[in-house]
């Protein structure tokens, strides 16, 4: 049985609207963060869009909450959202309400400083590292890999 797709009944839950921030540095690397609740699970910072909130406003709020730094800007937004499904065996609370996420991707930079996880409002991440985009895809959970390839491509990355 294929466990990386939801059953037909759970598909009716719909997708959580969200944003993904892809931060770059002067070495053409991107910021990857290791989850506190799942060591060795790396991802880009992301978060949900609240009711009445624009994707741009959600990006700024979520990045400050997760990265502990409000000094960010973005230079590009994906032309469309990228979706992925949660696997059937994913038991996080979010999976009770949604079958997956549909995310707007943003190319971001810090205008001052960098990630300050000690000052993050949400302690979702325990470590960060700057990597080549392909290495972030390798280190993310299997069910996000295709969405990461698609999101990075929409932001103009050429992946090997």
DSSP file (Angstrom, degrees, kcal/mol; ACC not computed):
  #  RESIDUE AA STRUCTURE BP1 BP2  ACC     N-H-->O    O-->H-N    N-H-->O    O-->H-N    TCO  KAPPA ALPHA  PHI   PSI    X-CA   Y-CA   Z-CA
    1    1 A X              0   0    0      0, 0.0     2,-0.6     0, 0.0     0, 0.0   0.000 360.0 360.0 360.0 134.9    0.0    0.0    0.0
    2    2 A X        -     0   0    0      1,-0.1     3,-0.4     2,-0.0    86,-0.1  -0.676 360.0-176.9 -79.3 117.2    1.3    3.4   -0.9
    3    3 A X        +     0   0    0     -2,-0.6    85,-1.7     1,-0.2    86,-0.5   0.350  66.0  79.0-100.2   6.4    1.5    5.5    2.3
    4    4 A X  S    S+     0   0    0     83,-0.2     2,-0.4    84,-0.1    81,-0.2   0.360  88.6  62.2 -97.0   9.0    2.7    8.8    0.9
    5    5 A X  S    S-     0   0    0     -3,-0.4    83,-0.3    82,-0.0     2,-0.1  -0.982  83.4-118.6-130.2 146.4   -0.8    9.8   -0.3
    6    6 A X        -     0   0    0     -2,-0.4    -2,-0.1    93,-0.1    81,-0.1  -0.369  35.0-100.8 -76.8 157.8   -3.9   10.4    1.7
    7    7 A X     >  -     0   0    0      1,-0.1     4,-1.7    -2,-0.1     3,-0.2  -0.287  38.4-101.5 -70.9 164.6   -7.1    8.3    1.3
    8    8 A X  H  > S+     0   0    0      1,-0.2     4,-0.7     2,-0.2     3,-0.1   0.886 121.6  51.9 -57.6 -41.1   -9.9    9.7   -0.7
    9    9 A X  H >4 S+     0   0    0      1,-0.2     3,-0.7     2,-0.2    -1,-0.2   0.878 109.6  48.6 -66.1 -36.6  -11.9   10.7    2.4
   10   10 A X  H >4 S+     0   0    0      1,-0.2     3,-2.0    -3,-0.2     4,-0.3   0.781  97.9  69.2 -75.9 -23.9   -9.0   12.6    3.9
   11   11 A X  H >< S+     0   0    0     -4,-1.7     3,-1.3     1,-0.3    -1,-0.2   0.798  87.4  68.6 -60.4 -26.6   -8.3   14.5    0.7
   12   12 A X  T << S+     0   0    0     -4,-0.7    -1,-0.3    -3,-0.7    -2,-0.2   0.613  79.6  78.6 -69.8 -11.2  -11.6   16.3    1.3
   13   13 A X  T <  S-     0   0    0     -3,-2.0    -1,-0.3     1,-0.1    -2,-0.2   0.812  92.6-146.7 -66.5 -28.7  -10.0   18.0    4.3
   14   14 A X    <   -     0   0    0     -3,-1.3    85,-3.0    -4,-0.3    86,-0.8  -0.230  19.9 -61.0  87.6 179.5   -8.3   20.4    1.9
   15   15 A X  E     -a  100   0A   0     83,-0.2     2,-0.4    84,-0.2    86,-0.3  -0.823  38.8-123.0-108.9 141.1   -4.9   22.1    2.1
   16   16 A X  E     -a  101   0A   0     84,-2.6    86,-2.8    -2,-0.4     2,-0.4  -0.674  30.7-126.2 -76.5 130.0   -3.6   24.6    4.7
   17   17 A X  E     +a  102   0A   0     -2,-0.4    32,-2.7    32,-0.2     2,-0.3  -0.652  47.1 153.0 -78.5 131.9   -2.5   27.8    3.0
   18   18 A X  E     -aB 103  48A   0     84,-2.3    86,-2.4    -2,-0.4     2,-0.3  -0.880  37.2-123.2-151.1 177.9    1.0   28.6    4.0
   19   19 A X  E     -aB 104  47A   0     28,-2.6    28,-1.9    -2,-0.3     2,-0.4  -0.939  11.9-155.3-129.9 152.1    4.3   30.4    3.0
   20   20 A X  E     -aB 105  46A   0     84,-2.3    86,-2.3    -2,-0.3     2,-0.6  -0.999   8.3-151.7-127.9 130.9    7.9   29.1    2.7
   21   21 A X  E     -aB 106  45A   0     24,-2.5     2,-0.7    -2,-0.4    24,-0.6  -0.912   6.1-167.8-105.0 121.3   10.9   31.4    3.1
   22   22 A X  E     -a  107   0A   0     84,-3.0    86,-3.3    -2,-0.6     2,-0.4  -0.913  12.7-162.9-108.5 106.0   14.0   30.5    1.1
   23   23 A X  E     -a  108   0A   0     -2,-0.7     8,-1.6     8,-0.3     2,-0.3  -0.710   3.5-162.1 -92.1 137.2   16.9   32.6    2.5
   24   24 A X  B     -E   30   0B   0     84,-1.9    86,-0.4    -2,-0.4     2,-0.2  -0.828   1.9-157.4-116.0 156.9   20.1   32.9    0.4
   25   25 A X    >   -     0   0    0      4,-1.6     3,-1.7    -2,-0.3     4,-0.1  -0.649  42.6 -86.1-121.2-176.5   23.6   34.0    1.4
   26   26 A X  T 3  S+     0   0    0      1,-0.3    -2,-0.0    -2,-0.2     0, 0.0   0.588 124.3  59.0 -69.1  -9.4   26.5   35.5   -0.5
   27   27 A X  T 3  S-     0   0    0      2,-0.1    -1,-0.3   105,-0.0     3,-0.1   0.172 117.5-108.3-103.0  16.0   27.7   32.0   -1.4
   28   28 A X  S <  S+     0   0    0     -3,-1.7   105,-0.4     1,-0.2     2,-0.2   0.795  77.2 135.5  59.8  30.5   24.5   31.0   -3.2
   29   29 A X        -     0   0    0    103,-0.1    -4,-1.6    -4,-0.1     2,-0.3  -0.660  47.2-134.9-100.9 163.4   23.6   28.7   -0.3
   30   30 A X  E     -EF  24 131B   0    101,-3.3   101,-2.6    -2,-0.2     2,-0.4  -0.869  22.0-105.2-119.9 154.3   20.1   28.5    1.3
   31   31 A X  E     - F   0 130B   0     -8,-1.6     2,-0.4    -2,-0.3    -8,-0.3  -0.641  35.1-175.5 -82.1 125.7   19.1   28.3    4.9
   32   32 A X  E     - F   0 129B   0     97,-2.8    97,-2.2    -2,-0.4     2,-0.4  -0.952   7.6-156.2-119.6 143.3   18.0   24.9    6.2
   33   33 A X  E     -GF  43 128B   0     10,-2.8    10,-2.0    -2,-0.4     2,-0.5  -0.948  11.8-134.6-123.5 139.5   16.7   24.3    9.8
   34   34 A X  E     -GF  42 127B   0     93,-2.5    92,-2.6    -2,-0.4    93,-0.9  -0.808  30.1-119.2 -93.5 127.5   16.7   21.2   11.8
   35   35 A X  E     - F   0 125B   0      6,-2.7     6,-0.3    -2,-0.5    90,-0.3  -0.343   7.7-143.4 -66.3 141.9   13.4   20.5   13.6
   36   36 A X  S    S+     0   0    0     88,-3.2     3,-0.3     1,-0.2    89,-0.1   0.878 101.7  46.3 -70.1 -39.6   13.4   20.3   17.4
   37   37 A X  S    S+     0   0    0     87,-0.5     2,-0.2     1,-0.2    -1,-0.2   0.608 121.1  36.6 -82.0 -11.9   10.8   17.6   17.5
   38   38 A X  S >  S-     0   0    0      3,-0.2     3,-2.0    -3,-0.1    -3,-0.4  -0.680  80.8-148.9-142.4  83.5   12.5   15.5   14.8
   39   39 A X  T 3  S+     0   0    0     -3,-0.3     3,-0.1     1,-0.3    -3,-0.1  -0.209  85.3  23.9 -54.1 143.5   16.3   15.5   14.8
   40   40 A X  T 3  S+     0   0    0      1,-0.2     2,-0.7    -5,-0.1    -1,-0.3   0.443  91.9 118.5  75.1   4.1   17.8   15.1   11.3
   41   41 A X    <   -     0   0    0     -3,-2.0    -6,-2.7    -6,-0.3     2,-0.3  -0.899  46.2-172.6 -99.3 112.9   14.7   16.4    9.7
   42   42 A X  E     +G   34   0B   0     97,-1.6    99,-0.4    -2,-0.7     2,-0.3  -0.778  12.4 151.1-108.3 148.7   15.7   19.6    7.9
   43   43 A X  E     -G   33   0B   0    -10,-2.0   -10,-2.8    -2,-0.3     2,-0.2  -0.968  44.7 -91.1-160.6 172.6   13.4   22.1    6.1
   44   44 A X        -     0   0    0     -2,-0.3     2,-0.1   -12,-0.2   -22,-0.1  -0.613  57.2 -91.5 -84.5 154.5   12.9   25.7    5.1
   45   45 A X  E     +B   21   0A   0    -24,-0.6   -24,-2.5    -2,-0.2     2,-0.3  -0.476  61.4 159.9 -65.9 139.8   11.1   28.0    7.5
   46   46 A X  E     +B   20   0A   0    -26,-0.2     2,-0.3    -2,-0.1   -26,-0.2  -0.963  14.2 170.8-154.1 165.6    7.4   27.9    6.8
   47   47 A X  E     -B   19   0A   0    -28,-1.9   -28,-2.6    -2,-0.3    15,-0.1  -0.975  33.8 -79.0-174.7 166.3    4.1   28.7    8.4
   48   48 A X  E     -B   18   0A   0     -2,-0.3     2,-0.6   -30,-0.2   -30,-0.3  -0.326  33.0-123.8 -77.6 152.9    0.4   29.1    7.9
   49   49 A X        -     0   0    0    -32,-2.7   -32,-0.2    -2,-0.1     3,-0.1  -0.863  31.6-138.4 -92.7 120.8   -1.5   32.1    6.5
   50   50 A X    >   -     0   0    0     -2,-0.6     3,-2.2     4,-0.2     8,-0.1  -0.388  34.9 -77.3 -78.6 158.5   -4.1   33.3    9.0
   51   51 A X  T 3  S+     0   0    0      1,-0.3    -1,-0.1    -2,-0.1     3,-0.1  -0.304 119.9  11.9 -54.7 131.1   -7.6   34.3    8.1
   52   52 A X  T 3  S+     0   0    0      1,-0.3     2,-0.4    -3,-0.1    -1,-0.3   0.472 102.3 120.7  80.0   2.9   -7.6   37.8    6.5
   53   53 A X    <   -     0   0    0     -3,-2.2    -1,-0.3     4,-0.0     2,-0.1  -0.796  59.6-129.8-102.4 139.8   -3.8   37.8    6.2
   54   54 A X     >  -     0   0    0     -2,-0.4     4,-2.5     1,-0.1    -4,-0.2  -0.438  25.7-113.3 -78.6 161.4   -1.9   38.2    2.9
   55   55 A X  H  > S+     0   0    0      1,-0.2     4,-2.3     2,-0.2     5,-0.1   0.893 118.5  52.5 -61.3 -39.4    0.8   35.8    1.9
   56   56 A X  H  > S+     0   0    0      2,-0.2     4,-2.0     1,-0.2    -1,-0.2   0.919 110.5  46.3 -63.8 -44.1    3.4   38.6    2.2
   57   57 A X  H  > S+     0   0    0      1,-0.2     4,-2.3     2,-0.2    -1,-0.2   0.898 111.9  51.6 -65.3 -39.9    2.2   39.6    5.7
   58   58 A X  H  X S+     0   0    0     -4,-2.5     4,-3.1     2,-0.2     5,-0.3   0.897 107.3  54.4 -62.6 -40.0    2.2   35.9    6.8
   59   59 A X  H  X S+     0   0    0     -4,-2.3     4,-2.6     1,-0.2     5,-0.3   0.955 110.2  44.5 -58.3 -52.1    5.8   35.5    5.5
   60   60 A X  H  X S+     0   0    0     -4,-2.0     4,-1.7     1,-0.2    -1,-0.2   0.905 117.3  45.3 -61.8 -42.8    7.1   38.4    7.6
   61   61 A X  H  X S+     0   0    0     -4,-2.3     4,-2.4     2,-0.2    -2,-0.2   0.953 115.5  45.6 -65.4 -50.5    5.2   37.3   10.7
   62   62 A X  H  X S+     0   0    0     -4,-3.1     4,-2.8     1,-0.2     5,-0.3   0.890 111.2  51.6 -63.9 -40.7    6.2   33.6   10.4
   63   63 A X  H  X S+     0   0    0     -4,-2.6     4,-2.6    -5,-0.3     6,-0.5   0.901 111.6  47.4 -66.1 -38.9    9.9   34.3    9.6
   64   64 A X  H  X S+     0   0    0     -4,-1.7     4,-1.8    -5,-0.3    57,-0.4   0.931 114.3  47.4 -65.1 -43.7   10.2   36.5   12.7
   65   65 A X  H  < S+     0   0    0     -4,-2.4    57,-1.9     1,-0.2    56,-0.9   0.899 122.2  33.9 -63.6 -41.4    8.4   33.9   14.9
   66   66 A X  H  < S+     0   0    0     -4,-2.8    59,-0.2    54,-0.2    -2,-0.2   0.797 128.2  33.7 -87.3 -30.0   10.5   31.0   13.6
   67   67 A X  H  < S-     0   0    0     -4,-2.6    49,-3.4    -5,-0.3    52,-0.2   0.555  93.7-129.5-106.7  -9.8   13.9   32.7   13.0
   68   68 A X  S  < S+     0   0    0     -4,-1.8     2,-0.4    -5,-0.3    -4,-0.2   0.735  76.9 100.5  70.0  22.0   13.9   35.3   15.8
   69   69 A X        -     0   0    0     -6,-0.5    -2,-0.2    -5,-0.1    -1,-0.1  -0.958  46.2-175.3-143.5 120.1   14.8   38.1   13.3
   70   70 A X        +     0   0    0     -2,-0.4     2,-1.7     1,-0.1    -6,-0.1   0.454  63.3  98.2 -92.0  -1.2   12.4   40.6   11.9
   71   71 A X        +     0   0    0     41,-0.2    40,-2.6    43,-0.1    41,-1.1  -0.561  57.7 121.2 -91.0  75.3   15.0   42.2    9.6
   72   72 A X  E     -C  110   0A   0     -2,-1.7     2,-0.3    38,-0.3    38,-0.2  -0.905  36.1-174.6-132.3 161.2   14.1   40.4    6.4
   73   73 A X  E     -C  109   0A   0     36,-2.4    36,-2.3    -2,-0.3     2,-0.4  -0.941  15.5-138.5-143.6 165.4   13.1   41.2    2.9
   74   74 A X  E     -C  108   0A   0     -2,-0.3    34,-0.2    34,-0.2     3,-0.1  -0.979  11.0-171.9-130.1 147.9   12.0   39.2   -0.1
   75   75 A X  E    S+     0   0A   0     32,-2.6     2,-0.3    -2,-0.4    33,-0.1   0.536  72.3  24.0-111.8 -12.0   13.0   39.7   -3.7
   76   76 A X  E     -C  107   0A   0     31,-0.9    31,-2.6     2,-0.0     2,-0.4  -0.988  55.1-160.2-156.4 144.4   10.7   37.2   -5.5
   77   77 A X  E     -C  106   0A   0     -2,-0.3    29,-0.2    29,-0.2    27,-0.0  -0.972  36.2-103.9-122.5 141.1    7.4   35.3   -4.9
   78   78 A X        -     0   0    0     27,-3.0    77,-0.1    -2,-0.4    73,-0.0  -0.283  24.4-128.1 -60.0 148.6    6.4   32.2   -6.7
   79   79 A X  S    S+     0   0    0     75,-0.2     2,-0.3     1,-0.1    -1,-0.1   0.643  89.7  13.0 -74.6 -14.4    3.8   32.7   -9.4
   80   80 A X  S    S-     0   0    0     23,-0.1    25,-0.4    25,-0.1     2,-0.2  -0.969  88.1 -92.8-153.0 164.9    1.6   30.0   -7.9
   81   81 A X        -     0   0    0     -2,-0.3     2,-0.4    23,-0.1    23,-0.2  -0.498  30.9-140.0 -80.6 153.0    1.4   27.9   -4.8
   82   82 A X  E     -D  103   0A   0     21,-2.8    21,-3.3    -2,-0.2     2,-0.3  -0.959  20.1-157.4-115.2 130.8    3.0   24.5   -4.5
   83   83 A X  E     +D  102   0A   0     -2,-0.4     2,-0.3    19,-0.3    19,-0.2  -0.789  14.5 176.5-113.0 152.0    1.1   21.7   -2.7
   84   84 A X  E     -D  101   0A   0     17,-2.2    17,-1.8    -2,-0.3     2,-0.3  -0.983  23.9-125.7-145.4 154.8    2.1   18.5   -1.0
   85   85 A X  E     -D  100   0A   0     -2,-0.3    15,-0.3    15,-0.2     2,-0.3  -0.741  21.9-121.0 -97.5 145.4    0.1   15.8    0.9
   86   86 A X        -     0   0    0     13,-2.8   -80,-0.1    -2,-0.3     2,-0.0  -0.619  39.0-107.8 -74.8 144.5    0.9   14.6    4.4
   87   87 A X    >   -     0   0    0     -2,-0.3     3,-1.9     1,-0.1   -83,-0.2  -0.369  27.0-110.6 -70.6 157.4    1.6   10.9    4.4
   88   88 A X  T 3  S+     0   0    0    -85,-1.7    -1,-0.1     1,-0.3   -84,-0.1   0.842 117.9  52.9 -56.1 -35.5   -1.1    8.6    5.9
   89   89 A X  T 3  S+     0   0    0    -86,-0.5     2,-0.7     2,-0.0    -1,-0.3   0.277  78.6 114.6 -88.4  12.7    1.1    7.8    8.9
   90   90 A X    <   +     0   0    0     -3,-1.9    -4,-0.1     1,-0.1     0, 0.0  -0.756  39.5 177.6 -85.3 114.6    1.7   11.5    9.8
   91   91 A X        +     0   0    0     -2,-0.7    -1,-0.1     3,-0.0     5,-0.1   0.170  27.7 131.7-109.6  17.5    0.1   12.0   13.1
   92   92 A X  S >  S-     0   0    0      1,-0.1     3,-1.7     3,-0.0     4,-0.4  -0.344  71.8-108.7 -65.3 152.7    0.9   15.7   13.9
   93   93 A X  G >  S+     0   0    0      1,-0.3     3,-1.7     2,-0.2     4,-0.4   0.822 116.8  64.4 -52.9 -34.2   -2.1   17.8   15.0
   94   94 A X  G >> S+     0   0    0      1,-0.3     4,-1.7     2,-0.2     3,-1.3   0.824  92.5  63.1 -60.8 -30.5   -2.2   19.6   11.7
   95   95 A X  G <4 S+     0   0    0     -3,-1.7    -1,-0.3     1,-0.3    -2,-0.2   0.632  91.3  66.3 -71.8 -13.0   -3.0   16.4    9.9
   96   96 A X  G <4 S+     0   0    0     -3,-1.7    -1,-0.3    -4,-0.4    -2,-0.2   0.720 114.7  28.5 -74.3 -21.2   -6.3   16.2   11.8
   97   97 A X  T <4 S+     0   0    0     -3,-1.3     2,-0.3    -4,-0.4    -2,-0.2   0.634 123.9  35.9-114.0 -21.0   -7.5   19.4   10.0
   98   98 A X     <  -     0   0    0     -4,-1.7   -83,-0.2     1,-0.1    -1,-0.2  -0.963  55.4-145.6-138.3 151.2   -5.7   19.3    6.6
   99   99 A X  S    S-     0   0    0    -85,-3.0   -13,-2.8    -2,-0.3     2,-0.3   0.585  82.6 -41.2 -89.0 -11.0   -4.6   16.7    4.1
  100  100 A X  E     -aD  15  85A   0    -86,-0.8   -84,-2.6   -15,-0.3     2,-0.4  -0.961  68.9 -78.7 176.6-163.9   -1.5   18.8    3.2
  101  101 A X  E     -aD  16  84A   0    -17,-1.8   -17,-2.2    -2,-0.3     2,-0.5  -0.945  16.0-156.4-128.0 149.5   -0.2   22.3    2.6
  102  102 A X  E     -aD  17  83A   0    -86,-2.8   -84,-2.3    -2,-0.4     2,-0.4  -0.975  29.6-167.9-123.0 112.0   -0.4   24.7   -0.3
  103  103 A X  E     -aD  18  82A   0    -21,-3.3   -21,-2.8    -2,-0.5     2,-0.5  -0.840  25.9-144.1-118.0 138.5    2.5   27.1   -0.1
  104  104 A X  E     -a   19   0A   0    -86,-2.4   -84,-2.3    -2,-0.4     2,-0.4  -0.828  30.5-140.9 -87.4 131.9    3.6   30.4   -1.7
  105  105 A X  E     -a   20   0A   0     -2,-0.5   -27,-3.0   -25,-0.4     2,-0.4  -0.786  17.0-168.3-102.0 139.8    7.3   30.4   -2.0
  106  106 A X  E     -aC  21  77A   0    -86,-2.3   -84,-3.0    -2,-0.4     2,-0.7  -0.984  21.1-137.0-129.8 137.4    9.5   33.5   -1.3
  107  107 A X  E     -aC  22  76A   0    -31,-2.6   -32,-2.6    -2,-0.4   -31,-0.9  -0.853  41.1-175.3 -90.7 117.7   13.1   34.2   -2.1
  108  108 A X  E     -aC  23  74A   0    -86,-3.3   -84,-1.9    -2,-0.7     2,-0.3  -0.740  22.8-171.3-122.2 160.0   14.4   36.0    1.1
  109  109 A X  E     - C   0  73A   0    -36,-2.3   -36,-2.4    -2,-0.3     2,-0.4  -0.981  29.2-116.6-142.2 152.2   17.4   37.7    2.5
  110  110 A X  E     - C   0  72A   0    -86,-0.4   -38,-0.3    -2,-0.3     3,-0.2  -0.771  17.0-164.8 -84.3 134.2   18.3   39.0    6.0
  111  111 A X  S    S+     0   0    0    -40,-2.6     2,-0.3    -2,-0.4   -39,-0.2   0.605  80.9  16.7 -92.1 -14.1   18.7   42.8    6.0
  112  112 A X  S    S-     0   0    0    -41,-1.1    -1,-0.3     1,-0.0   -41,-0.2  -0.931 121.6 -24.9-156.9 130.6   20.4   42.7    9.3
  113  113 A X  S    S-     0   0    0     -2,-0.3     2,-0.2    -3,-0.2    -3,-0.1  -0.296  72.9-108.7  68.1-149.2   22.0   39.8   11.2
  114  114 A X        -     0   0    0    -46,-0.1   -43,-0.1     1,-0.1    -3,-0.1  -0.758  60.0 -20.6-157.9-160.2   20.8   36.2   10.6
  115  115 A X        -     0   0    0     -2,-0.2     2,-0.2     1,-0.1   -47,-0.2  -0.361  48.0-173.9 -61.6 138.4   18.8   33.5   12.2
  116  116 A X    >   +     0   0    0    -49,-3.4     3,-1.9     1,-0.1     4,-0.4  -0.672   6.9 175.0-132.6  76.2   18.6   33.9   16.0
  117  117 A X  G >  S+     0   0    0      1,-0.3     3,-1.0    -2,-0.2   -49,-0.1   0.752  75.4  65.1 -60.7 -26.2   16.9   30.7   17.2
  118  118 A X  G 3  S+     0   0    0      1,-0.2    -1,-0.3   -51,-0.1   -50,-0.1   0.809 107.5  42.8 -64.8 -28.4   17.3   31.7   20.9
  119  119 A X  G <  S+     0   0    0     -3,-1.9    -1,-0.2   -52,-0.2    -2,-0.2   0.356  86.3 123.1 -98.1   4.4   15.0   34.7   20.2
  120  120 A X    <   -     0   0    0     -3,-1.0   -54,-0.2    -4,-0.4   -55,-0.2  -0.440  59.1-143.2 -68.5 138.3   12.4   32.7   18.1
  121  121 A X  S    S+     0   0    0    -56,-0.9     2,-0.5   -57,-0.4   -55,-0.2   0.908  93.1  45.7 -66.8 -43.0    8.9   32.9   19.5
  122  122 A X  S    S-     0   0    0    -57,-1.9     2,-1.2     1,-0.0     3,-0.4  -0.901  77.9-147.4-103.4 127.8    8.3   29.3   18.4
  123  123 A X        +     0   0    0     -2,-0.5   -87,-0.1     1,-0.2   -57,-0.1  -0.322  53.8 132.2 -90.9  52.5   11.1   26.8   19.3
  124  124 A X        +     0   0    0     -2,-1.2   -88,-3.2   -88,-0.1   -87,-0.5   0.759  62.6  51.2 -73.1 -26.8   10.4   24.7   16.2
  125  125 A X  E     -F   35   0B   0     -3,-0.4   -90,-0.2   -90,-0.3    -5,-0.1  -0.900  49.5-177.5-122.8 143.6   14.1   24.6   15.2
  126  126 A X  E    S+     0   0B   0    -92,-2.6     2,-0.3    -2,-0.4   -91,-0.1   0.652  73.2  14.3-108.8 -21.9   17.2   23.6   17.1
  127  127 A X  E     -F   34   0B   0    -93,-0.9   -93,-2.5   -10,-0.0     2,-0.3  -0.968  57.9-158.7-147.4 160.2   19.9   24.2   14.5
  128  128 A X  E     +F   33   0B   0     -2,-0.3     2,-0.3   -95,-0.2   -95,-0.2  -0.976   8.7 179.1-139.6 159.4   20.5   25.9   11.2
  129  129 A X  E     -F   32   0B   0    -97,-2.2   -97,-2.8    -2,-0.3     2,-0.5  -0.985  28.6-122.7-153.1 151.5   23.0   25.5    8.4
  130  130 A X  E     +F   31   0B   0     -2,-0.3     2,-0.3   -99,-0.2   -99,-0.2  -0.893  44.5 163.2 -99.3 127.1   23.7   27.1    5.0
  131  131 A X  E     -F   30   0B   0   -101,-2.6  -101,-3.3    -2,-0.5     2,-0.2  -0.886  45.8 -86.7-138.1 163.8   23.7   24.5    2.2
  132  132 A X    >>  -     0   0    0     -2,-0.3     4,-1.3  -103,-0.2     3,-1.1  -0.509  48.9-113.9 -64.6 144.3   23.4   24.1   -1.6
  133  133 A X  H 3> S+     0   0    0   -105,-0.4     4,-1.8     1,-0.3     3,-0.3   0.861 115.6  57.4 -53.1 -39.0   19.8   23.8   -2.5
  134  134 A X  H 3> S+     0   0    0      1,-0.2     4,-2.0     2,-0.2    -1,-0.3   0.847 103.1  54.6 -61.9 -33.6   20.1   20.2   -3.7
  135  135 A X  H <> S+     0   0    0     -3,-1.1     4,-1.6     2,-0.2    -1,-0.2   0.830 104.1  53.9 -71.1 -31.2   21.4   19.2   -0.2
  136  136 A X  H  X S+     0   0    0     -4,-1.3     4,-1.0    -3,-0.3    -1,-0.2   0.928 107.9  50.5 -66.4 -43.2   18.4   20.7    1.5
  137  137 A X  H >< S+     0   0    0     -4,-1.8     3,-0.7     1,-0.2    -2,-0.2   0.922 109.5  51.4 -59.1 -43.6   16.2   18.5   -0.8
  138  138 A X  H 3< S+     0   0    0     -4,-2.0    -1,-0.2     1,-0.2    -2,-0.2   0.857 113.2  45.4 -60.1 -35.4   18.2   15.5    0.2
  139  139 A X  H 3< S+     0   0    0     -4,-1.6   -97,-1.6    -5,-0.1    -1,-0.2   0.524  94.5  92.9 -91.4  -6.3   17.8   16.2    3.9
  140  140 A X  S << S-     0   0    0     -4,-1.0   -97,-0.1    -3,-0.7     5,-0.1  -0.437  90.7 -81.7 -85.3 163.9   14.1   17.0    3.9
  141  141 A X    >>  -     0   0    0    -99,-0.4     3,-2.0     1,-0.1     4,-0.7  -0.271  43.5-111.8 -62.9 150.2   11.4   14.4    4.6
  142  142 A X  G >4 S+     0   0    0      1,-0.3     3,-0.6     2,-0.2     4,-0.4   0.793 112.6  58.6 -56.8 -33.3   10.4   12.2    1.7
  143  143 A X  G 34 S+     0   0    0      1,-0.2    -1,-0.3     2,-0.1   -58,-0.2   0.541 107.6  45.9 -81.5  -4.2    7.0   13.7    1.3
  144  144 A X  G <> S+     0   0    0     -3,-2.0     4,-2.5    -7,-0.1    -1,-0.2   0.527  85.7  92.9-106.0  -9.9    8.2   17.3    0.8
  145  145 A X  H <X S+     0   0    0     -4,-0.7     4,-2.3    -3,-0.6     5,-0.2   0.893  86.9  45.1 -56.0 -49.1   11.0   16.5   -1.7
  146  146 A X  H  > S+     0   0    0     -4,-0.4     4,-2.5     1,-0.2    -1,-0.2   0.900 113.8  50.4 -63.8 -40.0    8.9   17.1   -4.9
  147  147 A X  H  > S+     0   0    0      2,-0.2     4,-3.2     1,-0.2     5,-0.2   0.891 109.4  51.8 -64.7 -38.5    7.4   20.3   -3.5
  148  148 A X  H  X S+     0   0    0     -4,-2.5     4,-2.5     2,-0.2     5,-0.3   0.918 110.1  48.5 -64.2 -43.3   10.9   21.6   -2.6
  149  149 A X  H  X S+     0   0    0     -4,-2.3     4,-2.1    -5,-0.2    -2,-0.2   0.941 115.7  44.6 -59.7 -46.5   12.1   20.9   -6.1
  150  150 A X  H  X S+     0   0    0     -4,-2.5     4,-2.4     2,-0.2    -2,-0.2   0.926 114.0  48.3 -65.3 -46.1    9.1   22.7   -7.6
  151  151 A X  H  X S+     0   0    0     -4,-3.2     4,-1.3     1,-0.2    -2,-0.2   0.919 112.8  47.5 -62.5 -45.1    9.2   25.6   -5.2
  152  152 A X  H  <>S+     0   0    0     -4,-2.5     5,-2.4    -5,-0.2     4,-0.2   0.897 111.6  51.3 -63.7 -40.0   13.0   26.2   -5.7
  153  153 A X  H ><5S+     0   0    0     -4,-2.1     3,-1.7    -5,-0.3    -2,-0.2   0.911 106.4  54.2 -63.4 -42.4   12.5   26.0   -9.5
  154  154 A X  H 3<5S+     0   0    0     -4,-2.4    -1,-0.2     1,-0.3    -2,-0.2   0.799 105.8  54.2 -61.8 -27.6    9.7   28.5   -9.4
  155  155 A X  T 3<5S-     0   0    0     -4,-1.3    -1,-0.3    -3,-0.2    -2,-0.2   0.460 128.0 -98.7 -86.5  -0.3   12.1   30.9   -7.5
  156  156 A X  T < 5S+     0   0    0     -3,-1.7     2,-0.2     1,-0.3    -3,-0.2   0.527  72.2 146.3 101.0   6.8   14.7   30.5  -10.3
  157  157 A X      < -     0   0    0     -5,-2.4     2,-0.7    -6,-0.1    -1,-0.3  -0.558  41.4-142.9 -76.1 140.5   17.0   27.9   -8.9
  158  158 A X        -     0   0    0     -2,-0.2     2,-0.4     2,-0.0    -5,-0.0  -0.929  21.6-157.5-101.0 115.7   18.7   25.5  -11.3
  159  159 A X              0   0    0     -2,-0.7   -10,-0.0     1,-0.1    -6,-0.0  -0.755 360.0 360.0-101.6 140.9   18.9   22.2   -9.7
  160  160 A X              0   0    0     -2,-0.4    -1,-0.1     0, 0.0    -2,-0.0   0.446 360.0 360.0 -81.8 360.0   21.3   19.4  -10.6
